[in-house]
Amino acid sequence: MRVRVLGCSGAIARDCKTTSFLVDQDVLIDAGTGVGDLTREEMLRIEDVFLTHAHLDHIACLPLMVDTIAGARAGQPLRVHALPHTLAALRQHVFNDLIWPDFTRLPSAAAPLVTFHPLDVGAVRHVQGRAIEALPAEHSVPAVGFAVRGPQADAPWWVFSGDTVGSPAFWQRVNQLHVHSLVIETAFSNGERALAQLARHLSPAALADQLDQIDPARRYPIYITHTKPAETETIMREIAQFDQVRPPRREAAHDIRWPSAGHVFEL
């Protein structure tokens, strides 16, 4: 299984695309502006989209992508999986025949270009042999993270926190998994920690507390995502500092990395 980073920024600027990951060739995890770098042929291969939540930076390219592939998808609807709240927001605010055509009813209600599939926390969907599990997340709107595993029963999991301020239930589940790598958000620097808390995002100081909840017997690479372009260097410097001056309980520094668009996880 391959997971390709299409976008992992908390905002847009040159070379900064918002959250989206391509699993193999046919599954999207979130549909931020990074989707815009796919060719039309690559978009046509996508069958399922899993959304963490309804915020624009995670859904911005979904309606545009549907429009791009519409002519070739008759009778083959794109399946969108998300929390009921997220799907309701898409219906009300995006696919509403005002902001964008309602492709859940076009070209007809019987044969739409998009179908919605409600997903609850803890639910597992199987797509072409892969398991995709919705993980708990705490954000300013209802949200989930995702864990994705390849077809082999003993395959490791790729874990994505989604946007979150942290959740004990998230770590409880993650500590039960054989994790290959963890992608976790840190949207603001410590200087903006009050704003981060208000927006239900992590700062490096809050991330330190979250990473202390990892089972000490487990070790895997941790990738930082959703950094604001103006603060990326500061955030990564502060994260490096907390691992130097505030080691976790097992008294060994974390393996923390910063991915960029185009990075590929090979599982």
Secondary structure, DSSP 8 states (H G I E B T S, - for coil): -EEEEEE-BSS-BTTB-BSEEEETTTEEE---GGGGGS-HHHHHT--EEE-S---HHHHTHHHHHHHHHGGG-TT--EEEEE-HHHHHHHHHHTBSSSSB--TTSSB-SSSBSEEEEE--TT-EEEETTEEEEEEE---SSS-EEEEEE-SSTT--EEEE--S-S--HHHHHHHTTS-EEEEEEE--S-GGGHHHHHHHT---HHHHHHHHTTS-TT----EEEE-B-GGGHHHHHHHHHHHHHHS--TTSS---EE---TT-EEE-
